[in-house]
Amino acid sequence: METHQQHPIPWQQQIYDNPWLLAGAAIVFFVLSYIVWGVIDLLTIPAGGTTP
């Protein structure tokens, strides 16, 4: 008699199997990447001030 054991589904596969989760993960990824990109851009701007 064969017994099949249920293995837990990895979270990455759960995201790929559900199109809404995949879309949500993509939106979160792009929002966070643009925020980080913007913060890095702001931090690399030289400090303003008067020039002699």
PQR file of N, CA, C, O and H, with PARSE charges and radii, in Angstrom:
ATOM      1  N   MET A   1       0.841  -1.177   0.000 -0.4000 1.5000
ATOM      2  CA  MET A   1       0.000   0.000   0.000 -0.0000 2.0000
ATOM      3  C   MET A   1       0.890   1.247   0.000  0.5500 1.7000
ATOM      4  O   MET A   1       1.827   1.362   0.790 -0.5500 1.4000
ATOM      5  N   GLU A   2       0.580   2.148  -0.882 -0.4000 1.5000
ATOM      6  CA  GLU A   2       1.377   3.364  -0.993 -0.0000 2.0000
ATOM      7  C   GLU A   2       0.813   4.452  -0.090  0.5500 1.7000
ATOM      8  O   GLU A   2      -0.399   4.628   0.029 -0.5500 1.4000
ATOM      9  H   GLU A   2      -0.181   2.054  -1.523  0.4000 1.0000
ATOM     10  N   THR A   3       1.718   5.164   0.530 -0.4000 1.5000
ATOM     11  CA  THR A   3       1.298   6.329   1.319 -0.0000 2.0000
ATOM     12  C   THR A   3       2.024   7.548   0.776  0.5500 1.7000
ATOM     13  O   THR A   3       3.244   7.547   0.613 -0.5500 1.4000
ATOM     14  H   THR A   3       2.703   5.021   0.433  0.4000 1.0000
ATOM     15  N   HIS A   4       1.264   8.561   0.507 -0.4000 1.5000
ATOM     16  CA  HIS A   4       1.832   9.815   0.013 -0.0000 2.0000
ATOM     17  C   HIS A   4       1.858  10.808   1.157  0.5500 1.7000
ATOM     18  O   HIS A   4       0.837  11.083   1.787 -0.5500 1.4000
ATOM     19  H   HIS A   4       0.273   8.562   0.639  0.4000 1.0000
ATOM     20  N   GLN A   5       3.029  11.334   1.411 -0.4000 1.5000
ATOM     21  CA  GLN A   5       3.141  12.325   2.471 -0.0000 2.0000
ATOM     22  C   GLN A   5       2.958  13.716   1.878  0.5500 1.7000
ATOM     23  O   GLN A   5       3.450  14.015   0.790 -0.5500 1.4000
ATOM     24  H   GLN A   5       3.858  11.111   0.899  0.4000 1.0000
ATOM     25  N   GLN A   6       2.252  14.544   2.601 -0.4000 1.5000
ATOM     26  CA  GLN A   6       2.050  15.928   2.176 -0.0000 2.0000
ATOM     27  C   GLN A   6       3.233  16.762   2.658  0.5500 1.7000
ATOM     28  O   GLN A   6       3.484  16.867   3.859 -0.5500 1.4000
ATOM     29  H   GLN A   6       1.851  14.301   3.485  0.4000 1.0000
ATOM     30  N   HIS A   7       3.944  17.343   1.725 -0.4000 1.5000
ATOM     31  CA  HIS A   7       5.042  18.235   2.080 -0.0000 2.0000
ATOM     32  C   HIS A   7       4.507  19.658   2.079  0.5500 1.7000
ATOM     33  O   HIS A   7       3.657  19.996   1.256 -0.5500 1.4000
ATOM     34  H   HIS A   7       3.740  17.258   0.750  0.4000 1.0000
ATOM     35  N   PRO A   8       4.989  20.491   2.981 -0.5600 1.5000
ATOM     36  CA  PRO A   8       4.530  21.884   2.963  0.2800 2.0000
ATOM     37  C   PRO A   8       4.988  22.579   1.679  0.5500 1.7000
ATOM     38  O   PRO A   8       6.107  22.375   1.208 -0.5500 1.4000
ATOM     39  N   ILE A   9       4.114  23.389   1.138 -0.4000 1.5000
ATOM     40  CA  ILE A   9       4.421  24.107  -0.102 -0.0000 2.0000
ATOM     41  C   ILE A   9       5.284  25.316   0.250  0.5500 1.7000
ATOM     42  O   ILE A   9       4.914  26.101   1.123 -0.5500 1.4000
ATOM     43  H   ILE A   9       3.205  23.556   1.521  0.4000 1.0000
ATOM     44  N   PRO A  10       6.439  25.480  -0.422 -0.5600 1.5000
ATOM     45  CA  PRO A  10       7.293  26.644  -0.141  0.2800 2.0000
ATOM     46  C   PRO A  10       6.563  27.943  -0.478  0.5500 1.7000
ATOM     47  O   PRO A  10       5.711  27.976  -1.366 -0.5500 1.4000
ATOM     48  N   TRP A  11       6.908  29.011   0.241 -0.4000 1.5000
ATOM     49  CA  TRP A  11       6.208  30.285   0.046 -0.0000 2.0000
ATOM     50  C   TRP A  11       6.442  30.844  -1.351  0.5500 1.7000
ATOM     51  O   TRP A  11       5.574  31.527  -1.893 -0.5500 1.4000
ATOM     52  H   TRP A  11       7.601  28.984   0.962  0.4000 1.0000
ATOM     53  N   GLN A  12       7.611  30.563  -1.950 -0.4000 1.5000
ATOM     54  CA  GLN A  12       7.859  31.052  -3.307 -0.0000 2.0000
ATOM     55  C   GLN A  12       6.888  30.407  -4.296  0.5500 1.7000
ATOM     56  O   GLN A  12       6.383  31.075  -5.199 -0.5500 1.4000
ATOM     57  H   GLN A  12       8.317  30.008  -1.510  0.4000 1.0000
ATOM     58  N   GLN A  13       6.630  29.115  -4.126 -0.4000 1.5000
ATOM     59  CA  GLN A  13       5.698  28.431  -5.030 -0.0000 2.0000
ATOM     60  C   GLN A  13       4.275  28.918  -4.813  0.5500 1.7000
ATOM     61  O   GLN A  13       3.501  29.000  -5.767 -0.5500 1.4000
ATOM     62  H   GLN A  13       7.040  28.573  -3.393  0.4000 1.0000
ATOM     63  N   GLN A  14       3.918  29.243  -3.579 -0.4000 1.5000
ATOM     64  CA  GLN A  14       2.584  29.769  -3.311 -0.0000 2.0000
ATOM     65  C   GLN A  14       2.381  31.103  -4.020  0.5500 1.7000
ATOM     66  O   GLN A  14       1.292  31.384  -4.521 -0.5500 1.4000
ATOM     67  H   GLN A  14       4.547  29.177  -2.805  0.4000 1.0000
ATOM     68  N   ILE A  15       3.431  31.927  -4.063 -0.4000 1.5000
ATOM     69  CA  ILE A  15       3.326  33.216  -4.764 -0.0000 2.0000
ATOM     70  C   ILE A  15       3.176  32.980  -6.267  0.5500 1.7000
ATOM     71  O   ILE A  15       2.345  33.620  -6.911 -0.5500 1.4000
ATOM     72  H   ILE A  15       4.316  31.699  -3.656  0.4000 1.0000
ATOM     73  N   TYR A  16       3.973  32.065  -6.831 -0.4000 1.5000
ATOM     74  CA  TYR A  16       3.892  31.798  -8.267 -0.0000 2.0000
ATOM     75  C   TYR A  16       2.574  31.144  -8.662  0.5500 1.7000
ATOM     76  O   TYR A  16       2.098  31.342  -9.780 -0.5500 1.4000
ATOM     77  H   TYR A  16       4.648  31.545  -6.307  0.4000 1.0000
ATOM     78  N   ASP A  17       1.984  30.373  -7.768 -0.4000 1.5000
ATOM     79  CA  ASP A  17       0.732  29.687  -8.089 -0.0000 2.0000
ATOM     80  C   ASP A  17      -0.479  30.611  -8.055  0.5500 1.7000
ATOM     81  O   ASP A  17      -1.495  30.310  -8.681 -0.5500 1.4000
ATOM     82  H   ASP A  17       2.370  30.212  -6.860  0.4000 1.0000
ATOM     83  N   ASN A  18      -0.394  31.716  -7.346 -0.4000 1.5000
ATOM     84  CA  ASN A  18      -1.534  32.622  -7.211 -0.0000 2.0000
ATOM     85  C   ASN A  18      -1.222  33.920  -7.964  0.5500 1.7000
ATOM     86  O   ASN A  18      -0.326  34.658  -7.555 -0.5500 1.4000
ATOM     87  H   ASN A  18       0.432  31.960  -6.837  0.4000 1.0000
ATOM     88  N   PRO A  19      -1.942  34.215  -9.059 -0.5600 1.5000
ATOM     89  CA  PRO A  19      -1.617  35.412  -9.844  0.2800 2.0000
ATOM     90  C   PRO A  19      -1.793  36.708  -9.057  0.5500 1.7000
ATOM     91  O   PRO A  19      -1.072  37.673  -9.306 -0.5500 1.4000
ATOM     92  N   TRP A  20      -2.736  36.753  -8.111 -0.4000 1.5000
ATOM     93  CA  TRP A  20      -2.925  37.981  -7.333 -0.0000 2.0000
ATOM     94  C   TRP A  20      -1.764  38.202  -6.375  0.5500 1.7000
ATOM     95  O   TRP A  20      -1.317  39.333  -6.185 -0.5500 1.4000
ATOM     96  H   TRP A  20      -3.322  35.969  -7.908  0.4000 1.0000
ATOM     97  N   LEU A  21      -1.278  37.128  -5.773 -0.4000 1.5000
ATOM     98  CA  LEU A  21      -0.106  37.265  -4.910 -0.0000 2.0000
ATOM     99  C   LEU A  21       1.119  37.664  -5.722  0.5500 1.7000
ATOM    100  O   LEU A  21       1.939  38.461  -5.266 -0.5500 1.4000
ATOM    101  H   LEU A  21      -1.641  36.209  -5.927  0.4000 1.0000
ATOM    102  N   LEU A  22       1.241  37.110  -6.926 -0.4000 1.5000
ATOM    103  CA  LEU A  22       2.372  37.453  -7.786 -0.0000 2.0000
ATOM    104  C   LEU A  22       2.314  38.927  -8.180  0.5500 1.7000
ATOM    105  O   LEU A  22       3.334  39.615  -8.158 -0.5500 1.4000
ATOM    106  H   LEU A  22       0.575  36.463  -7.297  0.4000 1.0000
ATOM    107  N   ALA A  23       1.132  39.411  -8.539 -0.4000 1.5000
ATOM    108  CA  ALA A  23       0.981  40.827  -8.890 -0.0000 2.0000
ATOM    109  C   ALA A  23       1.266  41.714  -7.682  0.5500 1.7000
ATOM    110  O   ALA A  23       1.932  42.742  -7.808 -0.5500 1.4000
ATOM    111  H   ALA A  23       0.303  38.852  -8.556  0.4000 1.0000
ATOM    112  N   GLY A  24       0.767  41.324  -6.520 -0.4000 1.5000
ATOM    113  CA  GLY A  24       1.030  42.103  -5.309 -0.0000 2.0000
ATOM    114  C   GLY A  24       2.504  42.134  -4.963  0.5500 1.7000
ATOM    115  O   GLY A  24       3.032  43.176  -4.576 -0.5500 1.4000
ATOM    116  H   GLY A  24       0.226  40.489  -6.417  0.4000 1.0000
ATOM    117  N   ALA A  25       3.177  40.991  -5.101 -0.4000 1.5000
ATOM    118  CA  ALA A  25       4.612  40.944  -4.821 -0.0000 2.0000
ATOM    119  C   ALA A  25       5.382  41.828  -5.800  0.5500 1.7000
ATOM    120  O   ALA A  25       6.348  42.486  -5.413 -0.5500 1.4000
ATOM    121  H   ALA A  25       2.747  40.144  -5.416  0.4000 1.0000
ATOM    122  N   ALA A  26       4.962  41.849  -7.063 -0.4000 1.5000
ATOM    123  CA  ALA A  26       5.627  42.694  -8.054 -0.0000 2.0000
ATOM    124  C   ALA A  26       5.436  44.169  -7.721  0.5500 1.7000
ATOM    125  O   ALA A  26       6.379  44.956  -7.818 -0.5500 1.4000
ATOM    126  H   ALA A  26       4.178  41.315  -7.378  0.4000 1.0000
ATOM    127  N   ILE A  27       4.227  44.546  -7.331 -0.4000 1.5000
ATOM    128  CA  ILE A  27       3.963  45.945  -6.980 -0.0000 2.0000
ATOM    129  C   ILE A  27       4.784  46.353  -5.764  0.5500 1.7000
ATOM    130  O   ILE A  27       5.382  47.430  -5.748 -0.5500 1.4000
ATOM    131  H   ILE A  27       3.462  43.907  -7.252  0.4000 1.0000
ATOM    132  N   VAL A  28       4.816  45.499  -4.747 -0.4000 1.5000
ATOM    133  CA  VAL A  28       5.607  45.805  -3.546 -0.0000 2.0000
ATOM    134  C   VAL A  28       7.081  45.932  -3.905  0.5500 1.7000
ATOM    135  O   VAL A  28       7.758  46.843  -3.427 -0.5500 1.4000
ATOM    136  H   VAL A  28       4.330  44.625  -4.760  0.4000 1.0000
ATOM    137  N   PHE A  29       7.586  45.030  -4.740 -0.4000 1.5000
ATOM    138  CA  PHE A  29       8.991  45.082  -5.139 -0.0000 2.0000
ATOM    139  C   PHE A  29       9.311  46.391  -5.854  0.5500 1.7000
ATOM    140  O   PHE A  29      10.303  47.044  -5.531 -0.5500 1.4000
ATOM    141  H   PHE A  29       7.036  44.290  -5.128  0.4000 1.0000
ATOM    142  N   PHE A  30       8.477  46.783  -6.827 -0.4000 1.5000
ATOM    143  CA  PHE A  30       8.766  47.992  -7.581 -0.0000 2.0000
ATOM    144  C   PHE A  30       8.608  49.248  -6.736  0.5500 1.7000
ATOM    145  O   PHE A  30       9.392  50.186  -6.879 -0.5500 1.4000
ATOM    146  H   PHE A  30       7.671  46.252  -7.089  0.4000 1.0000
ATOM    147  N   VAL A  31       7.610  49.284  -5.859 -0.4000 1.5000
ATOM    148  CA  VAL A  31       7.438  50.444  -4.977 -0.0000 2.0000
ATOM    149  C   VAL A  31       8.654  50.588  -4.071  0.5500 1.7000
ATOM    150  O   VAL A  31       9.203  51.681  -3.933 -0.5500 1.4000
ATOM    151  H   VAL A  31       6.973  48.522  -5.743  0.4000 1.0000
ATOM    152  N   LEU A  32       9.074  49.490  -3.454 -0.4000 1.5000
ATOM    153  CA  LEU A  32      10.235  49.564  -2.566 -0.0000 2.0000
ATOM    154  C   LEU A  32      11.508  49.921  -3.326  0.5500 1.7000
ATOM    155  O   LEU A  32      12.333  50.685  -2.825 -0.5500 1.4000
ATOM    156  H   LEU A  32       8.628  48.602  -3.566  0.4000 1.0000
ATOM    157  N   SER A  33      11.677  49.376  -4.528 -0.4000 1.5000
ATOM    158  CA  SER A  33      12.887  49.685  -5.281 -0.0000 2.0000
ATOM    159  C   SER A  33      12.915  51.153  -5.702  0.5500 1.7000
ATOM    160  O   SER A  33      13.978  51.774  -5.676 -0.5500 1.4000
ATOM    161  H   SER A  33      11.007  48.755  -4.935  0.4000 1.0000
ATOM    162  N   TYR A  34      11.767  51.725  -6.091 -0.4000 1.5000
ATOM    163  CA  TYR A  34      11.746  53.138  -6.453 -0.0000 2.0000
ATOM    164  C   TYR A  34      11.969  54.025  -5.237  0.5500 1.7000
ATOM    165  O   TYR A  34      12.610  55.070  -5.349 -0.5500 1.4000
ATOM    166  H   TYR A  34      10.903  51.221  -6.113  0.4000 1.0000
ATOM    167  N   ILE A  35      11.451  53.629  -4.074 -0.4000 1.5000
ATOM    168  CA  ILE A  35      11.677  54.414  -2.858 -0.0000 2.0000
ATOM    169  C   ILE A  35      13.155  54.396  -2.497  0.5500 1.7000
ATOM    170  O   ILE A  35      13.734  55.438  -2.189 -0.5500 1.4000
ATOM    171  H   ILE A  35      10.931  52.780  -3.982  0.4000 1.0000
ATOM    172  N   VAL A  36      13.772  53.209  -2.533 -0.4000 1.5000
ATOM    173  CA  VAL A  36      15.204  53.111  -2.217 -0.0000 2.0000
ATOM    174  C   VAL A  36      16.015  53.895  -3.237  0.5500 1.7000
ATOM    175  O   VAL A  36      16.967  54.583  -2.867 -0.5500 1.4000
ATOM    176  H   VAL A  36      13.302  52.363  -2.784  0.4000 1.0000
ATOM    177  N   TRP A  37      15.658  53.805  -4.505 -0.4000 1.5000
ATOM    178  CA  TRP A  37      16.355  54.536  -5.549 -0.0000 2.0000
ATOM    179  C   TRP A  37      16.240  56.045  -5.297  0.5500 1.7000
ATOM    180  O   TRP A  37      17.223  56.772  -5.435 -0.5500 1.4000
ATOM    181  H   TRP A  37      14.885  53.247  -4.805  0.4000 1.0000
ATOM    182  N   GLY A  38      15.060  56.509  -4.933 -0.4000 1.5000
ATOM    183  CA  GLY A  38      14.865  57.928  -4.660 -0.0000 2.0000
ATOM    184  C   GLY A  38      15.645  58.397  -3.448  0.5500 1.7000
ATOM    185  O   GLY A  38      16.222  59.484  -3.469 -0.5500 1.4000
ATOM    186  H   GLY A  38      14.261  55.919  -4.822  0.4000 1.0000
ATOM    187  N   VAL A  39      15.674  57.597  -2.392 -0.4000 1.5000
ATOM    188  CA  VAL A  39      16.434  57.973  -1.197 -0.0000 2.0000
ATOM    189  C   VAL A  39      17.922  58.040  -1.517  0.5500 1.7000
ATOM    190  O   VAL A  39      18.607  58.967  -1.085 -0.5500 1.4000
ATOM    191  H   VAL A  39      15.206  56.713  -2.376  0.4000 1.0000
ATOM    192  N   ILE A  40      18.425  57.068  -2.267 -0.4000 1.5000
ATOM    193  CA  ILE A  40      19.838  57.097  -2.655 -0.0000 2.0000
ATOM    194  C   ILE A  40      20.116  58.322  -3.509  0.5500 1.7000
ATOM    195  O   ILE A  40      21.149  58.970  -3.343 -0.5500 1.4000
ATOM    196  H   ILE A  40      17.868  56.314  -2.617  0.4000 1.0000
ATOM    197  N   ASP A  41      19.212  58.646  -4.418 -0.4000 1.5000
ATOM    198  CA  ASP A  41      19.371  59.832  -5.258 -0.0000 2.0000
ATOM    199  C   ASP A  41      19.424  61.101  -4.412  0.5500 1.7000
ATOM    200  O   ASP A  41      20.252  61.979  -4.655 -0.5500 1.4000
ATOM    201  H   ASP A  41      18.373  58.119  -4.553  0.4000 1.0000
ATOM    202  N   LEU A  42      18.538  61.195  -3.415 -0.4000 1.5000
ATOM    203  CA  LEU A  42      18.524  62.376  -2.557 -0.0000 2.0000
ATOM    204  C   LEU A  42      19.777  62.468  -1.699  0.5500 1.7000
ATOM    205  O   LEU A  42      20.282  63.563  -1.450 -0.5500 1.4000
ATOM    206  H   LEU A  42      17.866  60.482  -3.218  0.4000 1.0000
ATOM    207  N   LEU A  43      20.276  61.333  -1.248 -0.4000 1.5000
ATOM    208  CA  LEU A  43      21.461  61.352  -0.394 -0.0000 2.0000
ATOM    209  C   LEU A  43      22.736  61.666  -1.165  0.5500 1.7000
ATOM    210  O   LEU A  43      23.730  62.077  -0.567 -0.5500 1.4000
ATOM    211  H   LEU A  43      19.866  60.444  -1.450  0.4000 1.0000
ATOM    212  N   THR A  44      22.724  61.480  -2.477 -0.4000 1.5000
ATOM    213  CA  THR A  44      23.931  61.744  -3.264 -0.0000 2.0000
ATOM    214  C   THR A  44      23.979  63.167  -3.802  0.5500 1.7000
ATOM    215  O   THR A  44      24.957  63.549  -4.445 -0.5500 1.4000
ATOM    216  H   THR A  44      21.916  61.147  -2.964  0.4000 1.0000
ATOM    217  N   ILE A  45      22.937  63.959  -3.549 -0.4000 1.5000
ATOM    218  CA  ILE A  45      22.947  65.356  -3.982 -0.0000 2.0000
ATOM    219  C   ILE A  45      23.887  66.125  -3.058  0.5500 1.7000
ATOM    220  O   ILE A  45      23.768  66.024  -1.837 -0.5500 1.4000
ATOM    221  H   ILE A  45      22.143  63.649  -3.026  0.4000 1.0000
ATOM    222  N   PRO A  46      24.815  66.890  -3.621 -0.5600 1.5000
ATOM    223  CA  PRO A  46      25.719  67.642  -2.755  0.2800 2.0000
ATOM    224  C   PRO A  46      24.951  68.692  -1.950  0.5500 1.7000
ATOM    225  O   PRO A  46      23.935  69.222  -2.399 -0.5500 1.4000
ATOM    226  N   ALA A  47      25.457  68.974  -0.766 -0.4000 1.5000
ATOM    227  CA  ALA A  47      24.805  69.946   0.103 -0.0000 2.0000
ATOM    228  C   ALA A  47      24.861  71.324  -0.549  0.5500 1.7000
ATOM    229  O   ALA A  47      25.887  71.728  -1.095 -0.5500 1.4000
ATOM    230  H   ALA A  47      26.282  68.543  -0.402  0.4000 1.0000
ATOM    231  N   GLY A  48      23.743  72.033  -0.481 -0.4000 1.5000
ATOM    232  CA  GLY A  48      23.695  73.362  -1.066 -0.0000 2.0000
ATOM    233  C   GLY A  48      24.324  74.391  -0.135  0.5500 1.7000
ATOM    234  O   GLY A  48      24.611  74.108   1.028 -0.5500 1.4000
ATOM    235  H   GLY A  48      22.909  71.705  -0.037  0.4000 1.0000
ATOM    236  N   GLY A  49      24.521  75.525  -0.643 -0.4000 1.5000
ATOM    237  CA  GLY A  49      25.110  76.584   0.164 -0.0000 2.0000
ATOM    238  C   GLY A  49      25.564  77.704  -0.754  0.5500 1.7000
ATOM    239  O   GLY A  49      25.400  77.646  -1.973 -0.5500 1.4000
ATOM    240  H   GLY A  49      24.287  75.755  -1.588  0.4000 1.0000
ATOM    241  N   THR A  50      26.124  78.699  -0.150 -0.4000 1.5000
ATOM    242  CA  THR A  50      26.610  79.825  -0.948 -0.0000 2.0000
ATOM    243  C   THR A  50      28.004  79.503  -1.446  0.5500 1.7000
ATOM    244  O   THR A  50      28.816  78.898  -0.745 -0.5500 1.4000
ATOM    245  H   THR A  50      26.257  78.747   0.839  0.4000 1.0000
ATOM    246  N   THR A  51      28.252  79.913  -2.646 -0.4000 1.5000
ATOM    247  CA  THR A  51      29.586  79.710  -3.211 -0.0000 2.0000
ATOM    248  C   THR A  51      30.336  81.027  -3.135  0.5500 1.7000
ATOM    249  O   THR A  51      29.760  82.088  -3.372 -0.5500 1.4000
ATOM    250  H   THR A  51      27.593  80.404  -3.215  0.4000 1.0000
ATOM    251  N   PRO A  52      31.612  80.963  -2.806 -0.5600 1.5000
ATOM    252  CA  PRO A  52      32.383  82.219  -2.681  0.2800 2.0000
ATOM    253  C   PRO A  52      32.620  82.913  -3.995  0.5500 1.7000
ATOM    254  O   PRO A  52      33.249  83.970  -4.030 -0.5500 1.4000
TER
END
